[in-house]
Amino acid sequence: MSERRASASAAAEPAATPRSGMDRFIDNIEWLAAAFIGIVAADVFLTVLLREFGLSIPDSYNFGQYLLGILIFWGIAATSYRGTHITVDLVWANVGPRWQRVIDVFATVVLLFVVAVQTYTLFDKTLNTYYSNLETLELRLPVWPFFAVAWLGDVSAVLLIAVRTYRLIFHPSAMARVAEPARTLE
């Protein structure tokens, strides 16, 4: 009896579509962003907890600053592809599907340009930090690796926005499936 139920429920479930390598890459970037949220939360929690006992983590303030920067840039990467960042769709919501697509492509191209310039300037900042031998106050750890990890998040954002732009232009139906969960609150 249970075999019949198991086979009936398996037949009722839709077959999962195979995910492309790019989709797995995008998922991994989103998981990395989520991991950085966890690291920042753990840093804050431990710092506050240890403060109650008169203890402190050396350079915890510096680590908190640098980890928050890393979190911001990886968060940009995670939200830019899905289009789940905060938007104001006053015009978009009042035009037809064709113009909505035009607005989406235009906005994504502008975002791509802005984040690409930001990535260039962050790379310059990372190099300057490396050559200046900037270190944390207490542990004397080099600061440039934090900047490099943040820069990698920004590079990931540029890659994901470029993929989003390509898919919006050449495969809009694929992007419609990605945006559906984000638009359900409207």
SERO-4910 file (N, C-alpha, C, O; in steps of 0.05 Angstrom, whole numbers):
BEGIN
 pado doro    nc1    nc2    nc3   cac1   cac2   cac3    cc1    cc2    cc3    oc1    oc2    oc3
  Met    A     16    -24      0      0      0      0     17     25      0     12     44    -15
  Ser    A     38     25     17     55     49     18     71     52     -8     78     74    -15
  Glu    A     78     29    -21     92     31    -47     75     45    -68     85     62    -83
  Arg    A     49     39    -68     31     51    -87     29     81    -82     29     97   -101
  Arg    A     27     90    -56     26    118    -50     52    132    -58     52    155    -68
  Ala    A     74    119    -53    100    132    -59    103    135    -89    113    156    -99
  Ser    A     95    115   -105     97    118   -134     77    138   -145     83    152   -164
  Ala    A     54    140   -132     34    159   -141     43    188   -135     40    206   -152
  Ser    A     55    191   -112     65    218   -105     89    226   -122     92    249   -129
  Ala    A    105    206   -129    128    212   -146    119    219   -174    132    236   -187
  Ala    A     98    207   -183     88    213   -210     74    240   -211     74    254   -231
  Ala    A     63    249   -188     49    275   -187     69    298   -186     62    320   -194
  Glu    A     93    293   -176    113    315   -174    125    320   -202    132    302   -216
  Pro    A    127    346   -209    139    352   -235    169    346   -234    182    348   -214
  Ala    A    179    338   -257    208    331   -259    224    357   -258    217    377   -270
  Ala    A    245    356   -242    262    380   -239    278    384   -265    289    366   -276
  Thr    A    278    409   -273    293    416   -298    322    417   -291    330    427   -269
  Pro    A    340    407   -308    368    408   -302    378    437   -302    370    453   -319
  Arg    A    395    443   -282    405    470   -280    431    473   -295    448    455   -295
  Ser    A    434    496   -308    459    501   -323    482    507   -304    477    513   -281
  Gly    A    506    507   -315    529    514   -299    528    543   -289    536    549   -267
  Met    A    517    560   -306    514    588   -298    494    591   -275    499    607   -256
  Asp    A    472    576   -275    453    577   -253    466    567   -227    461    578   -206
  Arg    A    482    546   -229    496    536   -205    516    557   -195    519    560   -171
  Phe    A    530    570   -214    549    592   -206    534    614   -192    543    624   -171
  Ile    A    511    622   -202    494    643   -189    486    634   -162    487    650   -143
  Asp    A    477    609   -159    469    599   -133    492    599   -113    488    606    -89
  Asn    A    516    592   -122    539    593   -104    546    621    -95    554    625    -72
  Ile    A    543    640   -112    548    668   -104    527    676    -83    534    690    -64
  Glu    A    503    668    -87    482    675    -67    488    661    -40    483    673    -19
  Trp    A    498    637    -41    505    623    -16    529    637     -2    530    638     22
  Leu    A    548    646    -18    571    661     -6    561    686      7    570    693     29
  Ala    A    543    701     -5    532    725      7    518    718     33    521    732     53
  Ala    A    503    696     33    490    688     58    510    680     79    505    685    103
  Ala    A    532    667     71    552    659     91    565    684    103    571    684    127
  Phe    A    569    705     88    581    729     99    561    743    118    570    755    138
  Ile    A    535    741    114    516    751    133    519    736    159    519    748    181
  Gly    A    522    709    158    526    693    182    552    700    196    552    701    221
  Ile    A    573    705    181    599    712    194    596    739    208    606    742    231
  Val    A    584    759    195    580    785    208    563    782    233    569    794    254
  Ala    A    541    767    231    524    763    255    539    749    277    536    757    301
  Ala    A    555    729    271    571    715    291    592    734    304    596    733    328
  Asp    A    604    750    288    624    770    299    611    789    318    621    793    340
  Val    A    588    800    311    573    818    328    564    804    354    568    815    376
  Phe    A    553    781    351    543    766    374    566    759    393    563    764    417
  Leu    A    588    749    383    611    742    400    623    767    414    630    766    437
  Thr    A    624    788    399    635    813    411    618    823    434    629    830    455
  Val    A    592    823    430    574    832    451    574    812    475    574    820    498
  Leu    A    574    786    469    574    766    490    600    768    507    598    767    531
  Leu    A    622    770    494    648    771    508    651    797    524    664    798    545
  Arg    A    638    818    514    639    844    529    626    841    556    635    855    575
  Glu    A    606    824    559    593    820    585    612    807    605    608    810    629
  Phe    A    633    793    596    652    781    613    678    796    615    698    787    626
  Gly    A    678    820    604    702    837    605    724    828    585    747    835    588
  Leu    A    716    812    566    735    802    546    730    815    519    708    826    514
  Ser    A    749    814    502    744    824    475    761    808    455    782    797    461
  Ile    A    751    808    430    765    795    408    784    817    397    775    839    391
  Pro    A    810    811    395    828    831    385    820    840    356    813    823    340
  Asp    A    820    865    352    813    877    326    784    871    318    778    872    294
  Ser    A    766    866    337    739    859    329    725    883    315    709    878    298
  Tyr    A    732    907    323    720    930    310    729    931    281    712    935    263
  Asn    A    755    928    276    765    928    249    753    905    233    744    909    210
  Phe    A    752    881    245    740    858    231    711    863    224    702    857    202
  Gly    A    696    875    242    668    882    237    665    901    214    648    897    197
  Gln    A    682    921    213    681    940    190    687    927    164    672    930    144
  Tyr    A    709    912    163    717    899    138    697    877    129    691    875    105
  Leu    A    687    862    148    667    841    141    641    854    132    628    843    114
  Leu    A    634    876    143    610    890    134    613    900    105    595    899     89
  Gly    A    637    910     99    643    918     71    641    895     52    630    897     30
  Ile    A    653    872     60    652    848     44    622    840     40    614    833     17
  Leu    A    607    840     61    579    833     60    563    851     40    547    841     25
  Ile    A    569    877     41    555    895     23    561    889     -6    542    887    -23
  Phe    A    586    884    -14    592    879    -42    582    852    -51    573    849    -74
  Trp    A    584    831    -34    572    805    -42    542    806    -42    529    792    -57
  Gly    A    530    823    -25    501    827    -26    492    840    -52    471    833    -62
  Ile    A    508    859    -61    502    871    -88    502    850   -109    484    849   -126
  Ala    A    521    832   -108    522    810   -127    498    792   -125    486    785   -146
  Ala    A    489    786   -101    467    767    -97    441    780   -106    424    766   -118
  Thr    A    437    806   -101    411    818   -107    409    828   -136    387    831   -147
  Ser    A    431    834   -148    430    846   -175    420    827   -196    406    835   -214
  Tyr    A    428    802   -195    419    783   -216    389    778   -214    375    779   -234
  Arg    A    379    773   -190    351    765   -187    333    790   -190    309    786   -194
  Gly    A    344    814   -187    327    837   -188    310    840   -163    288    852   -164
  Thr    A    320    830   -141    305    830   -115    313    854    -98    304    855    -75
  His    A    329    872   -108    335    896    -92    311    915    -93    292    911   -108
  Ile    A    313    935    -76    290    954    -74    288    970    -99    308    982   -108
  Thr    A    264    971   -110    260    986   -135    235   1003   -132    217    997   -116
  Val    A    233   1024   -148    209   1040   -150    198   1036   -178    210   1046   -197
  Asp    A    176   1023   -180    165   1015   -206    141   1031   -214    121   1020   -225
  Leu    A    141   1057   -209    117   1073   -215    112   1074   -245     89   1070   -253
  Val    A    132   1079   -261    128   1079   -290    125   1051   -300    107   1045   -317
  Trp    A    143   1033   -292    143   1005   -301    116    992   -298    106    978   -316
  Ala    A    103    996   -275     77    983   -270     54    994   -287     34    981   -289
  Asn    A     58   1017   -299     36   1030   -315     41   1029   -345     27   1043   -359
  Val    A     59   1012   -354     63   1009   -383     59    980   -390     57    963   -373
  Gly    A     58    975   -416     54    948   -426     79    931   -424    100    941   -417
  Pro    A     76    905   -429     98    886   -426    123    893   -444    145    890   -435
  Arg    A    118    904   -468    140    911   -485    157    933   -473    182    931   -473
  Trp    A    144    954   -463    158    976   -450    170    968   -424    191    979   -415
  Gln    A    157    950   -410    169    939   -385    196    926   -391    216    930   -376
  Arg    A    197    911   -412    222    898   -420    243    918   -428    266    916   -420
  Val    A    235    939   -443    254    961   -450    265    974   -425    289    979   -423
  Ile    A    248    980   -406    256    993   -381    275    974   -366    296    983   -355
  Asp    A    269    948   -364    286    929   -351    314    928   -363    334    928   -349
  Val    A    315    926   -390    341    925   -403    357    950   -399    380    949   -392
  Phe    A    344    974   -402    357    999   -398    368   1001   -369    391   1009   -365
  Ala    A    351    995   -350    360    997   -322    383    978   -316    401    985   -301
  Thr    A    382    954   -327    403    935   -323    429    943   -336    451    939   -324
  Val    A    428    955   -359    452    965   -373    464    988   -356    489    989   -353
  Val    A    448   1006   -346    458   1028   -329    471   1016   -304    492   1025   -296
  Leu    A    457    997   -291    468    984   -267    495    970   -274    514    972   -258
  Leu    A    497    957   -296    522    944   -305    544    965   -307    566    960   -297
  Phe    A    539    987   -319    559   1008   -322    568   1019   -295    592   1021   -290
  Val    A    549   1025   -277    555   1036   -251    572   1016   -234    592   1024   -222
  Val    A    564    991   -234    578    972   -218    605    965   -230    624    960   -215
  Ala    A    608    966   -257    634    962   -269    653    984   -261    676    979   -255
  Val    A    644   1009   -261    661   1031   -253    668   1028   -223    691   1033   -215
  Gln    A    649   1021   -207    654   1016   -179    674    994   -175    692    996   -157
  Thr    A    673    973   -191    692    951   -189    720    960   -196    739    953   -182
  Tyr    A    722    977   -216    749    988   -223    760   1005   -200    784   1002   -193
  Thr    A    744   1022   -188    754   1039   -167    760   1023   -142    779   1029   -127
  Leu    A    745   1002   -136    751    984   -113    777    969   -118    792    964    -99
  Phe    A    782    961   -143    807    948   -149    831    967   -144    851    959   -133
  Asp    A    827    992   -152    848   1012   -147    852   1016   -117    875   1018   -108
  Lys    A    831   1017   -102    833   1019    -73    846    995    -61    862    998    -42
  Thr    A    840    971    -71    853    947    -61    883    948    -66    899    941    -49
  Leu    A    891    956    -90    920    958    -96    933    978    -79    955    974    -69
  Asn    A    921   1001    -75    933   1022    -58    935   1013    -29    955   1019    -16
  Thr    A    916    997    -20    917    986      7    940    966      9    954    965     30
  Tyr    A    943    950    -11    965    930    -12    992    944    -11   1009    936      5
  Tyr    A    996    964    -28   1022    977    -29   1027    995     -5   1051   1001      1
  Ser    A   1007   1004      9   1011   1021     33   1017   1004     58   1023   1016     79
  Asn    A   1015    978     56   1020    960     79   1003    966    103   1012    964    126
  Leu    A    978    974     98    959    980    119    953    954    135    949    933    124
  Glu    A    954    957    162    949    934    179    928    940    200    922    964    205
  Thr    A    917    919    212    898    923    234    913    933    259    938    930    260
  Leu    A    899    945    278    912    959    300    926    939    319    949    943    326
  Glu    A    912    919    328    923    901    349    938    877    339    960    872    348
  Leu    A    927    863    319    940    839    310    960    844    287    975    826    279
  Arg    A    960    868    277    978    875    254    974    857    230    994    850    216
  Leu    A    949    850    225    943    834    201    940    853    177    930    875    180
  Pro    A    949    845    154    945    862    130    916    865    124    900    846    127
  Val    A    908    889    115    880    896    110    873    889     81    849    884     76
  Trp    A    891    889     63    885    886     35    869    860     28    853    860     10
  Pro    A    873    838     43    857    814     36    827    819     39    811    808     24
  Phe    A    819    835     59    791    841     63    781    857     39    759    852     29
  Phe    A    797    876     30    789    892      6    788    874    -19    771    877    -36
  Ala    A    806    854    -21    807    836    -44    781    819    -44    770    815    -66
  Val    A    773    809    -21    749    793    -20    724    810    -27    706    800    -41
  Ala    A    724    834    -18    702    852    -25    702    858    -55    681    858    -68
  Trp    A    726    862    -66    729    866    -95    719    842   -111    706    846   -132
  Leu    A    725    818   -102    715    794   -115    684    793   -115    672    784   -134
  Gly    A    672    803    -94    643    805    -93    633    824   -114    613    819   -127
  Asp    A    648    846   -117    640    866   -138    644    855   -166    628    860   -184
  Val    A    665    840   -170    670    827   -196    647    807   -201    637    806   -224
  Ser    A    639    792   -181    616    774   -184    591    789   -192    575    780   -208
  Ala    A    587    813   -180    564    829   -186    564    837   -216    544    835   -229
  Val    A    588    845   -226    590    853   -254    583    829   -272    569    831   -292
  Leu    A    594    805   -265    588    781   -281    559    775   -281    547    768   -302
  Leu    A    546    776   -257    518    769   -256    500    789   -270    480    782   -282
  Ile    A    507    815   -268    492    835   -282    495    832   -312    476    836   -327
  Ala    A    519    824   -321    523    820   -349    507    796   -359    495    797   -380
  Val    A    506    775   -343    489    752   -350    460    760   -350    445    752   -368
  Arg    A    451    776   -330    424    785   -329    417    801   -354    396    798   -366
  Thr    A    435    819   -362    431    836   -386    428    818   -411    410    822   -427
  Tyr    A    446    799   -414    445    780   -437    419    766   -437    406    764   -458
  Arg    A    411    755   -414    386    739   -413    361    757   -417    342    748   -429
  Leu    A    362    782   -407    339    800   -412    336    806   -441    313    808   -451
  Ile    A    358    808   -456    357    815   -484    350    791   -501    333    792   -518
  Phe    A    364    768   -496    362    746   -515    344    723   -504    335    707   -520
  His    A    340    721   -478    323    700   -467    305    711   -445    307    704   -422
  Pro    A    287    730   -453    270    743   -432    252    723   -417    245    729   -394
  Ser    A    245    701   -429    227    682   -415    242    670   -391    229    664   -371
  Ala    A    268    666   -393    283    655   -371    284    675   -348    283    667   -325
  Met    A    286    700   -354    287    721   -333    259    725   -321    257    732   -297
  Ala    A    238    720   -336    211    722   -325    207    702   -303    194    708   -282
  Arg    A    218    678   -306    215    657   -285    231    665   -261    223    659   -238
  Val    A    254    678   -264    270    687   -241    256    709   -226    257    709   -201
  Ala    A    243    727   -240    231    751   -227    204    745   -215    194    761   -198
  Glu    A    191    723   -222    164    717   -211    162    717   -181    144    730   -170
  Pro    A    180    703   -167    178    703   -137    181    731   -126    168    738   -106
  Ala    A    197    748   -138    201    775   -128    177    793   -133    172    812   -117
  Arg    A    162    788   -153    139    805   -160    113    796   -147     92    808   -152
  Thr    A    113    774   -132     88    764   -121     76    782   -100     52    779    -93
  Leu    A     91    800    -89     81    817    -68     65    841    -79     52    856    -63
  Glu    A     66    845   -105     52    869   -117     22    866   -116      8    884   -125
***
